Amino acid sequence: MTLLRDRGLARAFDHASHTYDRLTALNPGYRTGLPRSARRLRLPRAGAGQRILGPGCGTDAATPALLRAAPHARITAVDASWRTLGRALATPWPSHVRFQHLTAGEAATAGEGPYDTVFAACLFRDVTDPDGVLTTVRSPLRPGKRLAVHEYSLSGPAAHRALRTAVCRGVAIPAGTLGGARALHRPLWRSVLGFDPAPDVTDRRERAGLTDVRIVPVAGWRTGIVHTFLARNGSAAPREHAR
């Protein structure tokens, strides 16, 4: 099966936006994992001057997680799916939260930087050039400031792959079929299985010029399947990477 990437994935989200949130709610731990990853940034809760970039923000999960972690920060949330953004905008937001219709590769052009934090959720495995997108979202990040990525990335053992497959085949794909989102959930399952294992994701961050790279697993049944990747923006230029 061909994986959905970039604009193709955005169109799939456009089609499935009306049911996507209800379907993800069936995933135990989905709504708790994102706030936990956001808290790991240790953002200053009173920091009204903080600027945060949220590429691939989705509908209503990643941005609220950031708001709970940093209630007064200025958040610029971007997504490539205009219908997904439309659903996000249907929710009342504080004036310091803004949404823009941009791809992850265009996130640096949002015009609200430089940023003190970048928080990306389930983004890099679904783009054609993850190294290029990482360089793009890093570019408006102030030196020494932190980036966090909440991502499905298997840590290695075959049991993690088998568990992820069982959940997708037993819950996500059948529910997506009933909800009219089969064309989205099956490629998302494939993208997790085909994405870099967690140690390789760390290596990508270091090649991009990030420092203090750490992997922290998400607790519960998703341990070894979902991780928070934390890093700081170093001063070195990105190293050449293999395609």
N, C-alpha and C positions, 0 to 999 in steps of 0.2 A: 504494500500500500504506500502511495506517495504521501509524504508528510506535508502538512500545511505549514507554510512559512510566510512571514511578512504580510503583504497585502492579502494573500489568499487566506491566511488565518484571520485577519481583520474582517474579511467578508463573512467567514464562518461565524465569528462572534456577532456580527451584525444580524445574521439570521437567527442565532440562538439566544440573543440578549434577553428575550422576554421570559425564558425559562432557566437561564444559566444559574441565577442565584438560588432558585429553589432546588436545583439539582446538586449544587455544591453543598447545600445545607445537609444533604444526605451523607456527606463525607464526615465521619466522626473526627473532630479535632481541627477541621478546616478553619472555623471561625476563631479558635483559640490560638492556633499556630502563628497567624500573622501578628496579633498584638504582642505575642511573646518575642517574635523576631524584632519588632519595633522597639520594645523595651530594652533589648540588648544593646541598642545604640546609646543608651544612657543619656538621652537628650535632656537639656535643662528645662524643667517644666515652666519656669518663669521667663524663659528666653523669648521675649516678643520680637527680638531682632533676628532670630534664627530664620534662615531660608532653607527649605527642603524641596528637593526635586523628587517626584514620584513617577518614573517612567513605567508605562504599562499598568496604569492604575486600576483598570477594570471598573466595576460598577460601584460597589459599596462595602468593600472589605479592607483594602490596603489603606485608603485615605482615613477612614475612622480609626484604624490602628495607629496611624501617625498622630492623629488628633488626641487620642488618649495618652500617648507617650509625651507629646509636646503641645499642649492645648493652645498656646499663644504663638506658635511658629507660623511663618508665612509659607504655605504649601502650594507648590505648582505641580498639579497632577496632569499627566498627559497619557493619551491612549490613541491607538490607530483606528479603533472601531468607533464610528460616529454614533451608532445606535447604543453602544455600551455607554458612551459618554452622555448620551441623552437620558439614559436611565439614572446615571449618577447625578445629573443635574436636576432630576425630579425631586431629589432630597434637598431640604433646606440646609445650607452650609454657612458657616461664619464668613464674614467678608474677607478674611485673610486666607481663604482657600480658593484657588482658581484652577479651572480646568481648560486644557487646550487640546485640540484635535491634531496630534502629531504622532508620527511613528517613533519608535525608540531611537532610531538613527537620526531623527530630527530633534531630539529632546533638548540638545544644547542650544537650539535656536528659540527656545521658549521666551527668552528675553527678560527673565526674572533673576538671573544669576548675577554674580557668582553665588554658589550655594555652600552652606555649612554641612549639609548632609544629602546623600542620595540613598533612597530606599526603593528597591525594585523587587517585585513579587512575581515569581513564575514567569520570567521574561526571557532569559538568555537561551533556554533550550529551544525556543520557537522562532529564532531568527536565523537567517542564512549565514550571517557573519557575526558570531558572538564576540569575537575579539574586537572587531570594528565597532560594534555597539558599546562594548565595555569602554573602549577608548573615548567614544563620543560622550557617554554619560559621565565619565571621569573628568572630561576637559573643563566643565564649568565648576568643578568642585575645588574649594579653596585648599591650598597645600596644608597637609596635616589633618584635614577633616575626614570624617568617616563615611564609608559606604557600607550598606548592608544589603544582602541579596537573600531573599527567602525563596528557596528553589527545591524542586524535586531533583535529587541527584543520588543515585544508588551508591552505597558505600562499598559494595563489593560482593558480599556473600550471596549465593544463589537464592537463599531463603527470602531476601529482601525483594528480589525480582519476582519470585513466585507469589509473595504476598501482594505486591502491587498489581500483578496480573489478575489474581483472584478477586480483588476488590473492584477492579475495572470491569472484568467480565461478569462478575456477579451482581454489581450494583450500578456503577456509573454508566456503562454502555447500554444495558437494558432500560435504565431510567431515561437516558438521553434519547433512546429510540422512541419511547412513549411520549417524551416531551418535544419531539421534533428536532433534537440536537445530536442525532447519531453521527452526522457528518463532522461534528466537532469533537466529541468525546473519544471516538476511536483513534483519530490522529493524535490527540493529546496523550493517550495511553502509549502509543508507539513512540512519541517524542521523549517520554520519560525513559523508556527502555533503551533508546538509542543515544541518550545524552551522556556527557562525560561522567564518569564516577567522581565522587567527591574529591579525591586527591588531585585529579586532573583539573577540576574547577579551580582549586587553589593555585595550581601552576599557572593557569591563565591570568589570574589576578596579579601574580608576581611579575609575569612578563609584561603586563600593562603598566607597570610602574607603581603598583600599590604595595604598601608595606604593612607589617604587623597583621598578616593574613591569618585568620583563625576560622576553624570550622566548629560549629556548635550544633549538635543534633537536636531536632525537635522531639519533645518527649512523647511517650505513649506508643501506640501501635505503629506509628510512622517513624520511629527511631530507625535510622539507617536508610530511610527513604527520602525524608525531607530534612534539610539543613538550613541553618542561618550561616551565611558566609560574611564575615566581618573583615574590614581592612581600612587602612588609612591611605590618603592620597600622598604618595611620596613626591620628591622633587625630581627624580630621574625621569628621563624620557622613556616611553615604552620600548621594550626590546623587540627585535624582529620576531614574528611568530610564524609558525608553519601553517599553511592553509590546508 
